[in-house]
Amino acid sequence: MTTIKKICAAMAATMVVSSSAMLIVSAEPVEKEKLPSEVNADVIEYDMKTGLVTAEGNILLKHGTTKATGLHALFNVNTKEAHLIGDVIVVREDMRITCNSLINNGQGHMAADGNVIAIQTVTPTEKYPEGDTRTFTGEHVDYFPDDKKHVVIPAGGMAESKVEGTFTADHMEGWIDDEHYIGTGNAHLVSKTRNLEAGGNQVDYSGKEAGKAVLSGNAWAYQDNNTIRGNRLVVYMADDGNLKAEAPPKLDLSQFPNPFAIDSKPVENKSAQVTDKTVEKISEDVDKVSEDIKKVTGEKNVDNKAVEIDKPFGNKVTEEKSAEEDITINPEDIKNEAAENEH
């Protein structure tokens, strides 16, 4: 009897349904809100114990507002993880993604591989009276729909707007809700409506309001016959289609001290001040040294000729000069010497 129960339990744990079957599972999802999951396919295998669904042929997978099709699919009703292979089409709100393979981790991250094309249809607004169609292409695209429709194209690709133009780079990412895109490596921006081309090592483009592009690293911009170049350019997309470059900000020198300014207040330097008492003290020291020299050399009386030299601060210092060093020059001797040189 126990053996029969085990066999029945095993049969109930795995269900195989064929001939265009449909499986609807209302399981507890990761999110707080309960979203039913539905799987339609030619052949479905469902493991109740693990929550894993394997589907083959004419697949239609539904979960909340997301719908997906493909040739082969694996779906976990508990974790909401899904893997679709072959002719994959995923539609979520206003975004449609086609690719060869797609993985959804159930936590708001879709990874699409192989000839990926993501198309967003924008309904008419005040800025886009006729609406807009935005296309993102690449061999690999990461999509985070819950993070302002964050798109990452790590191996290079293209973002195209029917109204704004095209944007290509070696590495791209953007937040579609904010109309904010960043391209790094051979970044190239083309706007046919403005007859504008621009590029650089990096382009940071914001399309909201008037539109603005920050280009850096060998940056350039071309419109009509006008070209501007620089290491960093800020270009505004004017409503009239004209190109406007931002002038470099002026440096406010008022926040820096002027190294050439002359302070009107004199600097008091006590070490440089010389007074009459200082000169008098120096003279006394000189006299004392002279007396010491005389004592050492044994000199008592030296016939000196005193020469008085005026010194600053109104003092006179006596400079002693030996009479033996006086030199007398006779003009007659100079004349006689010159006459002898002529002969």
Secondary structure, DSSP 8 states (H G I E B T S, - for coil): -HHHHHHHHHHHHEEEE-SSEEEEE----SSSS---EEEEESEEEEETTTTEEEEEEEEEEEETTEEEEEEEEEEETTT--EEEEEEEEEEETTEEEEEEEEEE-SSS-EEEEEEEEEEEEE---SS-TT-EEEEEEEEEEEEETTTTSEEEETT-EEEEETTTEEEEESEEEEEGGGTEEEEEEEEEEEETTTTEEEEEEEEEEE-STT-EEEEEEEEEEEETTEEEEEEEEEEEE-TTS-EEE-------GGGS--TT---SS----GGG---HHHHHHHHHHHHHHHHHHHHHHT-----EEEEEEE-GGG-EEEEEEEGGG-----HHHHHHHHHHHH-
